[in-house]
Amino acid sequence: MHFHKSGNIFTLLFILSTSVFFFSCEDTLESQEIVYSNDFTGLDLANFENGKLFIFRQDTLLGFYNKDEVSVTLENLPGHNVVKVEVELWIHDSWDGNPDDGISGPDIWYMQVDGQDVMRTTFSNSPCESLFCLKQSYPNNYFRQNDPKSGAIETNIPGLCIFGAFPRYTTKYRITKLIRHTASNVKITLGDELVQTNTNDPACDESWSIGKIEVTTMVVI
């Protein structure tokens, strides 16, 4: 396959590359190959560290996690100079976003590739009213002030635990990152740094899970 920048594919790639790197106006996507795709319906946790599965509203998800991280390692990748990592992230219950009070926040979530941050951000499931609105950083990196649920693909899912009886307390995001990469192996790590000193049951108060991970290798010249 050979795509030139003038095609729709490069408009998409430019958008997806925000905060990781930018293609120049001379760049061309020479080839791409999906090397890994897992929505966990097959209960496959091969190559995972700290992988676990659970059922939430008839979906099989990787998780759920609180003050923890999970990694997947892929080996023998085809030749490439870019990897695209796509993650479907589910944010459950009372995430408070940006407040840096050491009591309820900041509620940070991160993605690393080979030990290096490619995203470090916050999420908020807070209502947003004139007198009360706990901002989040996503879709930007921390610290930016965006409204709760900014960039979400689904917002009306009930919570998992403490807010399990209430709609709008699980929020679903699709996160895509392009990273310069040439090694034959790659390790993708997802984790959090949640702050919750005001609860006796942290995992019920705030948690996150993953609905799908997909990794694509690319050759960009």
C-alpha positions in Angstrom: 0.0 0.0 0.0 1.2 3.5 -0.8 -0.6 6.6 0.6 0.3 10.2 -0.1 -0.2 13.0 2.4 -2.9 14.5 0.2 -5.1 11.5 0.9 -7.6 11.1 3.8 -5.3 8.7 5.6 -2.8 11.5 6.4 -5.5 13.9 7.6 -6.4 11.2 10.1 -2.8 10.4 11.0 -2.1 14.1 11.7 -5.0 14.3 14.1 -4.1 11.1 15.9 -0.5 12.2 16.3 -1.3 15.0 18.7 1.1 15.1 21.7 3.3 12.3 20.4 4.8 13.6 17.1 3.8 15.2 13.9 4.4 14.1 10.3 6.1 16.6 8.0 4.4 17.7 4.8 6.7 15.3 2.9 5.8 12.2 4.9 4.2 9.2 3.2 2.6 6.1 4.8 4.3 3.3 3.0 2.7 0.3 4.7 0.8 -0.7 7.9 -0.2 -3.9 9.5 -2.4 -4.7 12.5 -0.1 -6.9 14.6 -2.3 -7.3 17.7 -6.1 -6.9 18.4 -7.8 -8.1 21.5 -11.3 -7.3 22.8 -11.1 -10.0 25.4 -14.1 -11.9 24.2 -11.8 -14.9 23.7 -10.5 -14.6 27.3 -7.0 -14.3 25.9 -4.4 -12.9 28.4 -1.3 -14.3 26.7 1.7 -11.9 27.0 0.0 -9.9 29.7 1.5 -9.0 33.1 -1.2 -8.5 35.8 -3.9 -9.3 33.4 -7.4 -10.1 34.7 -10.9 -10.2 33.3 -14.4 -9.5 34.5 -17.9 -9.1 33.1 -19.5 -5.6 33.2 -23.0 -5.2 31.7 -22.4 -8.2 29.4 -19.0 -6.9 28.2 -15.8 -8.8 29.0 -13.3 -6.2 30.1 -9.6 -6.2 31.2 -9.7 -5.1 34.8 -10.8 -3.6 36.9 -7.8 -1.6 38.3 -7.2 0.8 41.1 -3.7 2.1 42.0 -2.3 -0.5 39.7 -1.0 -1.2 36.2 -1.2 -3.8 33.5 1.2 -4.5 30.6 1.2 -6.4 27.3 4.4 -7.3 25.5 4.5 -8.1 21.7 7.5 -9.7 20.1 8.8 -10.3 16.6 7.2 -7.2 15.1 7.6 -6.6 11.3 9.9 -3.9 10.2 8.5 -0.4 11.1 9.3 3.0 12.3 6.0 3.9 14.0 3.6 2.0 16.2 -0.1 3.0 16.6 -1.7 2.0 19.9 -5.5 2.2 20.2 -7.1 1.6 23.6 -10.8 1.6 24.6 -10.7 2.9 28.2 -13.6 2.7 30.6 -13.5 5.1 33.6 -15.7 3.9 36.5 -17.4 5.8 39.3 -16.2 8.9 41.1 -13.1 10.1 39.2 -12.4 13.7 40.3 -10.1 14.9 37.5 -7.6 17.7 38.2 -8.1 18.9 41.8 -4.6 18.8 43.4 -5.8 18.7 47.0 -4.1 15.4 48.1 -7.5 14.1 49.2 -9.5 13.4 46.1 -7.1 14.2 43.3 -5.5 14.5 40.9 -6.9 11.3 39.4 -4.2 10.4 36.9 -4.2 7.7 34.2 -1.2 6.9 32.0 0.0 5.0 29.0 3.6 4.0 28.5 5.4 2.5 25.6 8.7 0.7 26.5 8.7 2.5 29.9 8.2 6.0 28.4 5.0 8.1 29.0 3.0 8.7 25.8 0.0 9.9 27.8 -0.4 11.2 31.3 -3.8 12.7 31.9 -6.8 13.0 34.2 -10.5 12.0 33.9 -13.6 13.3 35.7 -17.0 11.8 36.0 -18.2 14.8 38.0 -21.4 16.6 37.1 -20.6 20.0 35.6 -22.8 22.8 36.9 -22.2 26.5 37.5 -21.0 26.1 41.1 -19.5 22.6 40.9 -17.5 21.2 38.0 -14.3 19.1 38.6 -12.3 19.6 35.4 -10.2 16.9 33.6 -7.2 17.2 31.4 -8.1 14.6 28.7 -8.0 14.8 25.7 -4.8 16.8 26.6 -2.0 15.7 29.0 -2.1 16.9 32.6 -2.4 19.8 33.4 -5.1 21.2 31.2 -8.6 22.3 32.2 -11.3 20.6 30.1 -14.9 19.8 31.1 -15.7 16.3 32.5 -16.1 13.6 29.9 -14.5 15.7 27.2 -13.6 13.5 24.2 -15.7 10.6 25.4 -17.4 8.2 22.9 -20.1 7.1 25.4 -21.2 8.8 28.6 -24.5 7.3 29.8 -23.2 4.0 31.3 -24.0 3.3 35.0 -21.1 3.1 37.5 -19.4 -0.1 38.4 -19.6 -0.1 42.2 -20.3 2.9 44.4 -22.4 4.5 41.7 -23.6 1.2 40.1 -27.3 2.3 40.4 -26.7 5.7 38.7 -26.3 6.5 35.0 -23.4 8.6 33.7 -20.8 7.2 36.1 -18.9 5.0 33.6 -17.4 6.9 30.7 -15.9 5.3 27.6 -13.0 6.7 25.7 -11.1 5.7 22.6 -7.5 6.7 22.9 -5.1 6.5 19.9 -1.4 7.3 20.0 1.3 7.2 17.3 4.8 6.6 18.6 8.2 6.6 16.8 9.5 3.0 17.3 11.8 0.6 15.5 12.5 -2.3 17.9 11.3 -5.8 17.2 9.5 -5.9 20.6 7.2 -3.5 22.3 5.8 -3.3 25.9 2.6 -1.3 26.4 1.8 -0.4 30.0 -1.5 1.2 31.3 -1.8 2.4 34.8 -3.1 5.0 37.3 -2.1 7.2 40.1 -5.5 7.7 41.8 -5.8 9.8 45.0 -8.5 8.7 47.4 -7.7 9.4 51.0 -11.4 10.1 51.7 -12.7 6.5 51.2 -12.4 3.1 53.0 -12.9 1.2 49.7 -10.8 2.7 47.0 -11.5 0.1 44.3 -15.3 0.7 44.7 -14.9 4.4 44.7 -12.8 4.8 41.5 -11.5 2.2 39.0 -10.8 1.7 35.3 -10.9 -1.1 32.7 -10.0 -1.8 29.1 -12.5 -3.0 26.4 -10.0 -3.4 23.6 -6.3 -3.0 22.7 -5.1 -2.8 19.1 -1.5 -2.3 17.9 -0.6 -1.4 14.3 3.0 -1.2 12.9 3.6 1.4 10.2 6.4 2.4 7.8 6.4 6.1 7.3 9.0 7.7 4.9 
